[in-house]
Amino acid sequence: MMNSGVSLEMIAPEMNNFVTKTSTNLLFSSLSSCQHLFTFSIRN
């Protein structure tokens, strides 16, 4: 039980970093796609 707790503490920062990067990438990609749709609708 204690061994898994220690490994979890070591893995947690990496997982947190990965989740932050992924959510940021998703946010930027969704923002850029919305911007493309917006400019496309303005042109038409």
Sequence and secondary structure as in RCSB ss.txt:
>XXXX:A:sequence
MMNSGVSLEMIAPEMNNFVTKTSTNLLFSSLSSCQHLFTFSIRN
>XXXX:A:secstr
 HHHHHHHHHHHHHHHHHHHHHHHHHHHHHHHHHHHHHHHHHH 
